[in-house]
Amino acid sequence: MTPRQSPSSGTAAPAPSPDPTSPVYRDAYSRINGVVVVGEGLADRHFRLLARAIPEDGAELLRLGAMEGRHARDFIGCGANLGVRPDAALAKQLFAPLHALFQECDSAGDLAGCLVIQCLIVECFAVAAYRAYLPVADAYAQPITAAVLADEAEHLNYGEQWLQARFAEVGDAVAAICRRGMPVTLRILQAVAVDMRAIGMDPADLVGSFCELFEQSLVTIGFSATEARRLVFRSVAAVPLG
């Protein structure tokens, strides 16, 4: 639809904000909320597995996991405020391949792979998603989303520091798991892109933010800017969002 033009200025009128009380919004929000709630709960589980695998950092990893558990409960509350139940069944189906990849790395003792999946891929994706949602969040969800967004930086930083300290040993493994994990994560977004638009988010903007954040993380841990850009580009190209 062509945006309506103001006869006096010739500039496009701003798009109306979606109505959180409308059936279309609430239906879309149930799936978005499900992805968020299940994703945060899965992050809690992953950090607990990491605490077992890295006992010297166990207390810190359990603390980070507990934060993710609180986030899941807070976002359940955001849905309840709108009278919406999260579509957990769909979200579990969407996250199953990523969780299976984490479990594969965990079973193989591949700590670098586990940390790339949870602390780089998932956390960069979460930060990008919450940044995109914050401007269109309802009044109840806005402060909760802002607080969660601040927390996620801690989780990202843990993974960056661990991988940076061991980059000479794990660089090749990091690149390999990025090539497998990034497309899996982007397919989750692909599955709910229409729902994101229905609640006022732009999937293309989210992907751009995610890619920028992920490139920055790869450079932080030791990749050159060119290497990081190439890894991200190939992953995004494999999952057209339409």
Secondary structure, DSSP 4 states (H G I P E B T S, - for coil): -PPPBPTTT-PBPPPPPP-TTSHHHHHHHHHHHHHHHHHHHHHHHHHHHHHHH-GGGHHHHHHHHHHHHHHHHHHHHHHHHTT----HHHHHHHHHHHHHHHHHHHHTT-HHHHHIIIIIIIHHHHHHHHHHHGGG--TTHHHHHHHHHHHHHHHHHHHHHHHHHTHHHHHHHHHHHHHHHHHHHHHHHHHTHHHHHHTT--HHHHHHHHHHHHHHHHHHHT--HHHHHHHHHHHHHTS---
